[in-house]
């Protein structure tokens, strides 16, 4: 996964200690606006503990109270489009 930004933006990768989910979180600050961008890939038929782990990460990061959250996910959930 790749999130590309202009070098002049104040941005940092949000490090998490969760290794069973392929995800990337980046926080961008621009003046008084904070944006959290989240990318996640879950393989088809991922076990419930993996999904719960991912949702727990999102809950934890929303405590940061960003002004905007952008979710770019591929959950591979059957029969959902």
Buried (B, 14 or more C-beta within 10 A) or exposed (E): EEBEEEEEEEBEEBEBEEEEBBBBBBBBBEEEEBBBBBBBBBEEEBEEEBBEBBEEBBEEBEEEEBEEBEEEBEEEEEEEE
